Amino acid sequence: MKIEIEYCSMWNYKPEAVRVAAEIKQVSKAKITLTEGERGIFDVKQGGKLLYSKAKTGTFPTPNELDNLVQ
């Protein structure tokens, strides 16, 4: 299973991406890729399917919020 976390480098969202990746690794053996993006992006995708988008929710995922979404 592959998970991609795309984060905005201009707004320094990398610490949040690292935190979310660590949380996912606690519940999954997925291969996680962090990808720099722009324009305030913070998306979490599994196999191309969007699991979480900061643009849709307005916030970063809370601790353990993605546990149930990652399969």
URJO-V522391 format. One record per backbone hydrogen bond with DSSP energy under -0.5 kcal/mol. NH is the residue of the N-H (numbers start at 1). CO is the residue of the C=O. Records with the same first field share a line. If there is no record, write none. Layout:
NH=CO / CO
This chain:
3=31
4=45
5=33
6=4 / 43
7=5 / 35
8=41
9=7 / 37
12=9
13=8
17=13
18=14
19=15
20=16
21=17
22=18
23=19
24=20
25=21
26=22
27=23 / 24
28=24
31=1
32=30
33=3
35=5 / 33
37=7
41=38
43=6
44=52
45=4
46=49
47=2 / 45
49=46
51=44
52=44
54=42
56=53
57=53
58=54
65=62
67=64
69=66
70=66
